[in-house]
């Protein structure tokens, strides 16, 4: 027997139809008691909720507090509805999985911003088709998107054409703060569609032709007062491109811009006139007093370009905190600087003084570059994160950096994170590094030396380093082997501060499990462990489970993938008790993964 609808649901349905099909909101809706009004909100689709909130007679369309009151025309009213909570629920229903990643105080704005982005993405897919003809504004939005916002067929007779892209941009474009645009939408018409937007962040993809640049410059001018973050992805930057972008964003009166975050990623600078591109970009950096983050990643930059960027930062007045030049071939970029000269005086380069993150991963640096870098780093007093992974600096390079690490530990803001992955380091060089770090008053709390062939002899120095304040440690694929894990077991004797550790790809066999059984009870704050691909036999699972029962920590994830196990029903029941927030703690090998043997040969 079908359950009869409740009186409240029938009334809510009637109100919803009136909101969607009528011109005005009947005043009696706002006279409902607060509890009924809140129930009504949960029945409304986005279009109806938007209209109800827009027409509300109260000063504050959201929750006015409980039991606080809102005042309108001197008359006291109770708290009528928590609109924000309903908007968050609608957002989560449509874009599940994203709400936990977003910190928002205005979910109505977030909802319609994401809706506009969905409409633009759908339009871009149509515009790139060779068969497309006509205006972008006349593109029909799919039924899938229209159904999400509560569109119904009965609304076809209304004056507004809900199906057109133009309606969605005109009605909700002013909510857009952060957008992504494909090159196909970088045209004059898009500027008109987004004329009410006050963009704060803009991501641009595949901008390569002059026609796209001209429209983009107009869009930047429209938003020059609010735009703070600009990202280019898969773009080709010509001199005129860079010049147009810079002039569009810079104030004509002060010749400065308000960009805080500039990112150029997996892009290239057209090489017919590279020097003029560099001049324009350097000029842009020099005029960016608000610039906090500069990322030029995988842009085919050479050492001359890197040198000019570094020079501009020495002279700039911005408070840059992030510099990411990863993925470029800039070896030798610091070689011509006189490290005792005025450029490296403690008062030079405000941008360097404020730098907190320096990413030089994969920059084709050698041991000579490491030596030059060590001299430069001394004059970056607030650096907290340094990544020089994927550079062949070798043991000599790491030794030349050790004096800097010692000095950095004595600063007010010590080095916190250090990444030295795949740097062709040996056990001898890294042992010297670890022995030094173990004696420092404030060593880095996060260290990665993964993907270096260090061998089992590194285990003794690692055991000492375990006893420091390190919280995150990546020692994956360093060649520990069974003997290395045995030495580590002897080195772990007191309570540790570890939160996250990666010991994967070390061919440790059963000794890996024995090490974990020793580690887990001594690391009460341990949250995540990656022990995959260690050639552990099935008996290791019993050892690990026994250790988990004894350890009273906060472990949320233990990755054991890549180990060739044939689990029995008894193992399944044994594993079922180890869960965190309803999810299994132990991540086991899949059948598909078992068919592919792990090979750690270079």
Secondary structure, DSSP 8 states (H G I E B T S, - for coil): ------HHHHHHHHHHHHHHHSSS--GGGGGS-HHHHHHHHHH--HHHHHHHHHT--SS-SS---SS--EEETTEEE-----HHHHHHHHHHHHSTT-GGG---S-HHHHHHHHHHHHHHHHHHHHHTSTT--S-GGG-B--HHHHHHHT--GGGGGSSS-TTBHHHHHHHHGGG-SEEEEEGGG-SHHHHHHTTT---SEEEEE---SHHHHHHHHHHHHHTTTT--EEEEES-EE-HHHHHHHHHHHS-TTT------EEEEES-EE-GGGHHHHHHHHHHHHHT-TT--EEEEESS---HHHHHHHHHHHHH--S---EEE-TTS--TTTTTT--TTSGGGSTTS-HHHHH--EEE-TTS--BHHHHHHHHHHHTT-TT--EEE--S-B-HHHHHHHHHHHHHHHTTSSS---EEE-TTS---HHHHHHHHHHHHHSTT--SEEE-TT----GGGHHHHHHHHTSS--EEE-TTS--HHHHHHHHHHH--S----SEEE--SS--THHHHHHHHHHHHT-TT--EEE--SS---THHHHHHHHHHHH--S---EEE-TT------HHHHHHHTT-EETTEESEE---HHHHTS------
